[in-house]
Amino acid sequence: MGISIRRACKTLTFDTSTYHYKSRRTGQATLERRIREICETRIRYGYRRVHVLFRVEGWIVKMKKTGRIYNARMLSDRTMFGRWILSMTSLQRATRCAS
């Protein structure tokens, strides 16, 4: 026969409502792909600027969701790295002009 779900959850000290939970979050693969495309072309853009671009393009996405995906994909580290590279290139230009 088998063991009932209620009894199995009780044995594992696991709530039955957690067992029956169904996520209502829709697929966000297209959104993730678009964020990645924007971040590849515009290195210095943070999630707020990306969100503004979404609104211009006609996407209806909340800023928290944009930020969550942006940070989950570790794109925020690239922004700081991009700023460092840009500052180094401007420093190199300044030293060349001074010479």
C-alpha positions in Angstrom: 0.0 0.0 0.0 2.1 2.9 1.1 2.2 5.6 3.7 -0.1 8.6 3.6 1.2 12.1 2.9 0.0 13.3 6.3 1.7 10.6 8.2 5.0 10.9 6.2 5.0 14.7 6.8 4.4 14.1 10.5 7.2 11.6 10.7 9.6 14.1 9.0 8.3 17.0 11.1 7.3 18.6 7.8 4.1 20.7 7.4 1.6 19.3 4.9 0.9 22.8 3.5 4.6 23.1 2.6 4.3 19.7 0.8 1.3 20.9 -1.2 2.7 24.4 -2.0 2.7 25.4 -5.7 4.8 28.3 -6.8 2.9 31.0 -8.7 6.0 32.8 -10.0 5.9 32.9 -13.8 8.9 32.1 -16.0 11.5 34.9 -16.1 14.0 33.5 -18.6 13.2 36.2 -21.2 13.6 38.9 -18.5 17.0 37.4 -17.3 18.2 37.2 -20.9 17.3 40.9 -21.5 19.0 42.0 -18.3 22.1 40.1 -19.4 22.0 41.8 -22.9 21.7 45.2 -21.4 24.6 44.6 -18.9 26.9 43.3 -21.6 26.4 46.5 -23.7 26.3 48.9 -20.8 28.7 47.8 -18.1 28.1 50.7 -15.8 24.3 50.4 -15.6 22.9 49.3 -12.3 19.6 47.6 -11.7 17.8 51.0 -11.5 19.0 52.1 -14.9 18.1 48.7 -16.3 14.7 49.1 -14.8 14.3 52.5 -16.5 15.2 50.9 -19.8 12.6 48.2 -19.3 9.9 50.9 -18.8 11.1 52.7 -21.9 10.9 49.4 -23.9 7.4 48.8 -22.5 8.1 46.0 -20.0 5.9 45.9 -17.0 8.2 44.8 -14.2 8.6 45.9 -10.6 11.9 47.4 -9.6 12.3 44.8 -6.8 12.1 42.0 -9.3 14.6 43.7 -11.6 17.0 44.2 -8.6 16.5 40.6 -7.4 17.4 39.1 -10.8 20.3 41.6 -11.3 21.8 40.7 -8.0 21.2 37.0 -8.3 23.1 36.8 -11.5 26.0 38.6 -9.9 25.9 41.5 -12.3 26.4 44.0 -9.6 30.0 43.0 -9.2 30.6 43.7 -12.9 29.5 47.3 -12.4 32.2 48.0 -9.8 34.8 46.2 -11.9 33.7 48.3 -14.9 34.1 51.5 -13.0 37.6 50.5 -11.9 38.6 49.8 -15.5 37.1 53.1 -16.7 38.9 55.0 -13.9 42.2 53.3 -14.8 41.8 54.2 -18.5 41.1 57.8 -17.7 44.1 57.9 -15.4 46.3 56.5 -18.2 45.0 59.1 -20.5 45.7 61.8 -18.0 49.3 60.6 -17.6 49.8 60.5 -21.4 48.5 64.0 -21.8 50.8 65.3 -19.0 53.9 63.8 -20.6 
